[in-house]
Amino acid sequence: MPTTLIQADYHNPQHAKDIGYLMNCYARDPMGGGAALPVEILDNIAAELGKRDYAFSVLYYVDDKPAGLINGFEGFSTFSCKPLVNIHDVIVIKEYRGQQISIKMLSKVEEIAKQRSCCKMTMEVLEGNHVAKNAYQKFGFGSYQLDPEIGQALFWQKAL
């Protein structure tokens, strides 16, 4: 079965459709909240991402079918005075899991981060998502802390 790993072109109608499809698959999964995204979001996500120079997406295809997606965003590390990449979404469709697709996509993200002279990659992962945590740890991700006495950094949010 042939596979393809590419950086998405947000202006490519097929890539845009596939990004919406994969985002909806993720949203409907228990690890993504368990509810479908509104059609308005699915129809516009790629165009909105395309308006942001700091955004990029990696698509993975199996037999020309969308199987995986990572959305990444360039940020800035003030302590390093260099850019960084935050990985916001890692999606592998259920029927393609267990094939190391997330690792292949993370390698592509790392390649992009190095091209952009980034000092690090960051991501969030749900505490109970043990399969994903294991994959990310194998790839080299780990918890963030400056001093063990103070503890690990926590990811918080405030909805607006």
C-alpha positions as CSV (number, residue, x, y, z in Angstrom):
1,M,0.0,0.0,0.0
2,P,1.6,3.3,-1.1
3,T,2.0,6.1,1.4
4,T,2.6,9.8,1.0
5,L,3.8,12.3,3.6
6,I,3.6,16.0,2.6
7,Q,3.3,19.5,4.0
8,A,-0.2,20.6,3.1
9,D,-0.9,23.4,0.7
10,Y,-3.9,25.2,2.2
11,H,-4.9,26.5,-1.2
12,N,-5.1,23.0,-2.7
13,P,-8.8,22.1,-2.6
14,Q,-8.1,18.4,-1.9
15,H,-5.7,19.2,1.0
16,A,-8.3,21.6,2.4
17,K,-11.0,18.9,2.2
18,D,-8.7,16.3,3.8
19,I,-7.8,18.7,6.6
20,G,-11.4,19.2,7.4
21,Y,-12.2,15.5,7.2
22,L,-9.3,14.6,9.5
23,M,-10.1,17.3,12.0
24,N,-13.7,16.0,12.2
25,C,-12.5,12.4,12.7
26,Y,-10.4,13.7,15.6
27,A,-13.1,15.8,17.1
28,R,-15.5,12.8,17.0
29,D,-12.9,10.5,18.8
30,P,-13.1,10.4,22.6
31,M,-9.6,11.9,22.8
32,G,-10.9,14.9,20.7
33,G,-14.0,15.5,22.7
34,G,-16.4,13.0,21.1
35,A,-18.5,15.5,19.1
36,A,-18.4,16.4,15.4
37,L,-17.2,19.9,14.4
38,P,-19.7,22.3,12.8
39,V,-19.7,22.3,9.0
40,E,-18.7,26.0,9.0
41,I,-15.4,25.0,10.7
42,L,-14.7,22.0,8.5
43,D,-15.3,24.1,5.4
44,N,-13.1,27.0,6.5
45,I,-10.2,25.6,8.6
46,A,-7.7,25.3,5.8
47,A,-8.4,28.8,4.5
48,E,-8.1,30.2,8.0
49,L,-4.8,28.3,8.6
50,G,-3.6,29.6,5.3
51,K,-4.0,33.2,6.5
52,R,-1.4,32.6,9.2
53,D,2.3,32.5,8.0
54,Y,3.2,30.7,11.3
55,A,0.8,27.8,10.7
56,F,1.6,24.6,8.8
57,S,0.1,21.2,8.4
58,V,1.5,17.7,7.6
59,L,-0.7,15.2,5.8
60,Y,-0.2,11.5,5.6
61,Y,-2.0,9.4,3.0
62,V,-2.4,5.6,2.6
63,D,-3.5,4.5,-0.8
64,D,-4.3,8.1,-1.6
65,K,-6.7,8.2,1.4
66,P,-6.2,10.7,4.2
67,A,-4.9,8.8,7.2
68,G,-3.1,11.4,9.4
69,L,-2.6,15.1,10.1
70,I,-0.5,17.3,12.3
71,N,-1.2,21.0,12.7
72,G,1.8,23.0,13.8
73,F,2.3,26.6,14.8
74,E,5.5,28.6,15.0
75,G,5.9,30.5,18.3
76,F,8.8,32.1,20.0
77,S,11.0,31.1,22.9
78,T,12.0,34.2,24.9
79,F,14.5,32.3,27.0
80,S,16.3,31.0,23.8
81,C,15.4,34.0,21.6
82,K,14.5,31.7,18.8
83,P,11.4,30.3,17.2
84,L,9.7,27.1,18.4
85,V,7.0,24.9,16.9
86,N,4.0,24.0,18.9
87,I,2.2,20.9,17.7
88,H,-1.5,21.5,18.2
89,D,-3.2,18.4,16.7
90,V,-1.8,14.9,16.0
91,I,-4.4,12.9,14.3
92,V,-4.2,9.3,13.0
93,I,-7.5,7.7,11.7
94,K,-8.5,4.7,13.9
95,E,-8.0,2.1,11.1
96,Y,-4.5,3.3,10.5
97,R,-3.2,3.4,14.0
98,G,-0.3,1.1,15.0
99,Q,1.6,1.8,11.8
100,Q,4.0,4.4,13.2
101,I,2.2,7.1,11.2
102,S,2.4,9.6,14.1
103,I,6.2,9.1,14.3
104,K,6.6,9.6,10.5
105,M,4.6,12.8,10.7
106,L,6.5,14.0,13.8
107,S,9.7,13.5,11.9
108,K,8.4,15.7,9.1
109,V,7.4,18.4,11.6
110,E,10.9,18.2,13.1
111,E,12.4,18.7,9.6
112,I,10.2,21.8,9.2
113,A,11.2,23.0,12.6
114,K,14.9,22.7,11.8
115,Q,14.4,24.5,8.5
116,R,12.9,27.3,10.5
117,S,15.8,27.3,13.0
118,C,13.5,26.4,15.9
119,C,15.0,25.6,19.2
120,K,12.4,23.1,20.3
121,M,9.0,21.5,19.6
122,T,6.2,21.6,22.2
123,M,2.9,19.9,22.5
124,E,0.0,19.0,24.8
125,V,-1.3,15.5,25.5
126,L,-4.2,14.3,27.6
127,E,-3.0,12.6,30.8
128,G,-5.1,9.5,30.0
129,N,-4.0,9.1,26.4
130,H,-1.4,6.5,27.2
131,V,-0.9,5.3,23.6
132,A,-0.2,8.8,22.4
133,K,2.0,9.5,25.4
134,N,4.1,6.4,24.7
135,A,4.5,7.4,21.0
136,Y,5.6,10.9,21.9
137,Q,8.0,9.7,24.6
138,K,9.6,7.3,22.1
139,F,10.0,10.3,19.7
140,G,11.8,12.2,22.5
141,F,9.1,14.4,24.1
142,G,8.9,14.7,27.8
143,S,7.4,16.8,30.5
144,Y,8.7,20.3,31.0
145,Q,10.1,21.6,34.2
146,L,12.8,24.2,35.1
147,D,13.4,22.8,38.6
148,P,12.1,19.5,40.0
149,E,11.4,21.3,43.3
150,I,8.8,23.5,41.6
151,G,7.3,20.7,39.5
152,Q,6.1,20.2,36.0
153,A,4.6,22.9,33.8
154,L,0.8,22.6,33.4
155,F,-1.2,23.5,30.3
156,W,-4.2,25.8,31.2
157,Q,-6.8,27.6,29.2
158,K,-9.5,30.2,29.5
159,A,-12.2,30.2,26.9
160,L,-13.1,33.5,25.4
